[in-house]
């Protein structure tokens, strides 16, 4: 192995772990955004490898309620924050798409509750790298259904979409994921519990 490659490999192995790109603060996530040296968030669909979703604790809300979702942003990328939900503990219906026929093809999202542009910073604009943590609040209306759901929060990074010579788009590096398990109850049921 050439000397330069050995030095580069050593630098990679001993580098301090990078900050997570996003961290769901509220509602409580299945797994903190800083778990597993910040690699957990790349694991689709929930950013919580090894967590038994069926056994995870759930936060109770009213069905159809509007909640304040709080997200810390550590790395700014041009793109979107997409909030969706599923009832499937495997998340097959919200699994991200990794291949598009062209850049003009919209990224398909299902069970979408909210899709907004990623926040920007006054210091660096909408480019990669933020000087610290930005707390981002989003109003999200929950689905008008009862029972357990998994709320999925996804950072889609447009600058990490790679276009091949044939025009196809590779999105394998374009996502970070986090999720929260929610238990939705009818309004009268919530009042009775209080």
N, C-alpha and C positions, 0 to 999 in steps of 0.2 A: 504494500500500500504506500503511495507517495506520502512524503512527510507532511505536506499541506493537508491531505485528507485525514491523517491521523490527528493533527492539531484541531481541525474542524470537528471531527467526531468527539474528541475529548471535550471541546468547548460545549458541544451540544449536551453531552452527558452530565456535565457539572454546572450547567447554566441554572440560574434560579428559575423556579417555575413561573410562568406568565400568569397574569390575572385572568380570571374568567372573563368572557366577553359580556355576559349578562348574569344577573343573579336575581331570581324571583324572591322578593322579600315577603309579599303578602298577596294572596293567601299563602300559607305555609307550603313550601315545596316538598315534593317526595324526597329530594336530595338537594343539599346545599350546592350552590354553584361552584364552590371551591373544593368539592370532594375529588378524590383521586388525582390530586395535583392538577385540577381544572380540566381533566380530559373527559369527565363524565358527560358534560354537556354536548359532546359530539355524538353520543350514543342515542340514536333514534329509537323510538319516537318520543321518549319522555325525558331523556337526559338523566336517567336514574338506573344505571346498570346494577343488577343484583338485588334491586328492591322488589319484594313481593307485593305487587299492586293490590291484590285482593286482601292482603292483611294490613295494608297501610292505614294509618289514621286519616280520618276525613274531617274537614271543616264543614259545619252546617250553615247553609244559607237558605233563604226562601227561593222557590222556583220563580224565575222571571225577575229576580231582584237585580238591581244595578249595583255592582261592587266597585270599590277603588282598588285596582290592581297596582301594586308598587313593584317596580323593576329597577335595580341598579344597573347602570350601563358603564362598563369599564373600558371597552374598546368600541370606538365609533366606526361604523361602516355604512356607506350609502346602501340603502335597501329598505326593508320593512320589518316591522314587528307584527306578527300574525298570531292571533289568539283564537283557538278553536277548542272543540271538545269531542270526547268519545265516551261510550259506555264499555268499549272493548278493552279489557285489561291488557291485551297484547298490543293494542293500538294500531291494528292492521288498517283500519279505515282512515287513520290520520298519518300513516307513514309517509314521509316526504318523497317527492318525485326527484330522481337523481339525473334524469336525462331528458332533454327537450330537443325537438327537431331543429329549432332555430331560436335566436334571441328575441324574435318577435312573438314567440309562443308564450302566453301567460303561464306562470307557475300555477298548477291547479292546487287549490286548498279546499278541503271539505269541512263541513260543520263549522264554518267560520263565524265567529262572534264579532271580531274586530280585525281590521287590517289598516295600519297607519305607517307613514314614513318613519324610519328610524330617527331618533332625536339627533340634533346637531349641537355642537359646542360653539360658544361665542369665540373661544380661543383658536380652535382648529377647523371650524366649519363642519362639513359632513364627511371629512376624510378620516382614514384610519388613524387611531391613536388619540386618546383623550388624556388631558392633564389631570387625572384623578377620577373620581366616581361621580356620575350624574344620576340623581334619583329621578325616575320617570314615573309619573302617575297616569294611569289610563282608566277611564270609566268603561266598564264592560257589563253589558246586560246578559245575565245568565239565561240559559234556555228555560222555557216554561214547561218543565217536565220534572217529575219527582224521582228520587232514587240517587244512586251513586253515579258520578261522572268523573272523568279525568279532564281537567282544564289544561290545555297544552299551550305553552308560550314559546314561540319560535322566532329567533333572529335570522333573517334572510339577508345575507351579505352579497350585494350585487357585484362588488369588486372581486369576489371569490368565485365567480362563474367563469369557467374556461371554455372558450369557443374553439372547436376543432376546425381543421382546414375545410371539412365538408359542411360547416355551418352548425353542426350539432353542438349542444351546450351540455357540459359536464357540471353538475351541481354538487358533486361529492364533498366539496369543501365549503359549501355556501351556507350551511346551517349550524345553529346552536339551538338546543332544546332544553326546556324545563317544564315541569308539570306539577299540578297540585290535585289531590283527590278531594272532591267536594261531595257532600251529601245534601241534596236538594229536597226540601219539604214544602208542603202546601202552607200558605200563610197562616191559616187557623191552627195547624199543627205546631208551628213555631211559637205562636202566642200561648198555646196550652203548655208547651215545654218551659216557657219563661215563667 
